[in-house]
Amino acid sequence: MKTNIEARAETFARYIIENRATVRDAAKAFGISKSTVHKDISTRLQTFNRSLYREVCEVLAKNKAERHIRGGEATRRKYKTKNVGD
């Protein structure tokens, strides 16, 4: 029988895998802190569901590799909306 924490960790992992979401996206979707999502996925999930853990790690590694691009895009959008010379 799965405990509440195990079920919660699997739910987070499945959400991240299905939606190619970030930890922040998952936290926002479930209305909890990103620290809780990260702890459940990175530590707890590894102990009881290794295959799901490996899948979610692939998505998180891809997100980590792309985050500098997303940050650059956000900065570009921010300054694109401002008028030049203000």
SVG drawing of the C-alpha trace seen along z (x, -y; Angstrom):
<svg xmlns="http://www.w3.org/2000/svg" viewBox="-3 -59 25 61">
<polyline fill="none" stroke="black" stroke-width="0.4" points="0.0,0.0 1.3,-3.4 1.6,-6.1 0.3,-9.6 3.8,-10.9 4.6,-8.2 1.3,-8.8 2.0,-12.6 5.5,-12.1 4.3,-9.9 1.6,-12.4 4.2,-15.2 6.4,-13.0 3.7,-12.0 2.6,-15.7 6.1,-16.8 6.7,-14.0 3.3,-14.4 3.5,-18.2 7.3,-18.5 6.9,-20.9 9.4,-22.5 9.4,-22.1 7.9,-25.6 5.1,-24.7 4.2,-21.6 4.3,-23.5 2.0,-26.2 -0.4,-23.5 -0.8,-21.8 -0.7,-24.9 2.3,-23.9 5.9,-25.0 8.5,-24.1 10.7,-22.9 8.1,-20.2 7.9,-19.1 11.7,-19.0 12.1,-17.0 9.5,-14.5 10.9,-14.0 14.6,-14.1 14.8,-12.2 11.6,-10.3 10.6,-9.1 14.1,-7.5 13.6,-5.2 10.4,-3.5 10.0,-4.0 13.4,-4.0 12.0,-3.9 9.7,-6.8 12.5,-8.7 14.8,-8.2 12.1,-9.5 11.5,-12.6 15.2,-13.2 15.5,-13.3 12.8,-16.0 14.4,-18.0 17.8,-17.7 16.4,-19.0 14.7,-21.9 17.9,-22.7 19.9,-22.8 17.3,-25.1 16.7,-27.5 19.3,-30.0 17.4,-30.3 14.1,-30.9 15.7,-33.5 17.1,-35.3 13.7,-35.2 12.1,-36.8 14.7,-39.6 14.2,-40.2 10.4,-40.5 10.8,-42.8 13.0,-45.2 11.1,-44.9 8.0,-46.4 9.9,-49.4 10.3,-52.5 13.8,-53.2 15.1,-56.5 12.9,-56.5"/>
</svg>
